[in-house]
Amino acid sequence: MTNTKPLKTAQHEPLAGLIEPFIDSPFDSLPEPLRIRVKRAFPLSWDSWMPHQRRSLAQKDDCQHDPADEEESAYWRAFTSSIWQTEQLLRDLELSNPNGIPSEVMKRKEMLDAAKVRLRNLNALWEKPPFTISDWDNLSDAKLADALRADTKPPAAPAKQADTEPAPVVVEVPASKPLPAIADPEPQAELVVPTVPADPGAPAGTVKAGTVVIEVGAPASEPPLKQRRQEQKILDLLKHQGFNPIDLPYREPGKRGVKSGTKNMALQDTSLFTEKSFENAWQRLRDERRVQGS
């Protein structure tokens, strides 16, 4: 039976409120103005989504088109543009040919190293709040590093310390391959100087570094199952929205990006996500290059 409740037509009327009277109805029963907005906002047809998914997609569209968010949207557009420019510079440098000239080879290497550091620091900004960077046009590498070092969050109250996730302790040594991150530093890094170099039969977890073998314990275990569930949930949400996780579109002017909409949807599952755990899961996916672009 068609729902005949009148449809509001205010210019910025939230889509989530407009669809609520029709949330369980087929697409054909929607008023014509609402059909137009739904077609624009939903990556797939209305009838292919469950009611709770329709609400999530409408809320995502509202976030992207709310004029009150324009200042923040401009910040994220400039942020995304800076990442894209740095990625483009890396691609150009990797394809460049120094023609075997030693000075050009060294210059290319220095520029590549600097671009990689800048891209890594830019990606780390996802963990910082909006407006951490005040001037994108004059953002030097030094200013970017200073912004990352700045403590932009107030200290956590003692009662909430259990909710924070401790940062891993990374042990760096001059070895032929990188050692895994070590979460508990107390039992680490006992140095053993053998009378003969380590051979292929050396204990698991040892790395030869010159004439020194550094014992770091057993290989790092796989991430907890919940982290993998969080990562898979994010990938599923991206695919449900019609996005390819390894080729996400960049933000369009005046709109929030794919990450913001996906985060709003993910946080509805409070048993799986908090604000911080979503950000951590997203960063893991980016680090493993299972999420690219955006």
Sequence and secondary structure as in RCSB ss.txt:
>XXXX:A:sequence
MTNTKPLKTAQHEPLAGLIEPFIDSPFDSLPEPLRIRVKRAFPLSWDSWMPHQRRSLAQKDDCQHDPADEEESAY
WRAFTSSIWQTEQLLRDLELSNPNGIPSEVMKRKEMLDAAKVRLRNLNALWEKPPFTISDWDNLSDAKLADALRA
DTKPPAAPAKQADTEPAPVVVEVPASKPLPAIADPEPQAELVVPTVPADPGAPAGTVKAGTVVIEVGAPASEPPL
KQRRQEQKILDLLKHQGFNPIDLPYREPGKRGVKSGTKNMALQDTSLFTEKSFENAWQRLRDERRVQGS
>XXXX:A:secstr
          TT  HHHHHGGGTTS GGGS HHHHHHHHHH SS GGGS HHHHHHHHHHHHHHH GGGHHHHHH
HHHHHHHHHHHHHHHHHHHH   TT HHHHHHHHHHHHHHHHHHHHHHHGGGS TTS S STT  HHHHHHHHHS
  S    GGGGGGS    B      SS    BS  TT  EEE  SS   TTS TTEEEETTEEEE  S      H
HHHHHHHHHHHHHHHTT  TTSB    TTS  HHHHHHHHHTT TTT  HHHHHHHHHHHHHTTSS B 
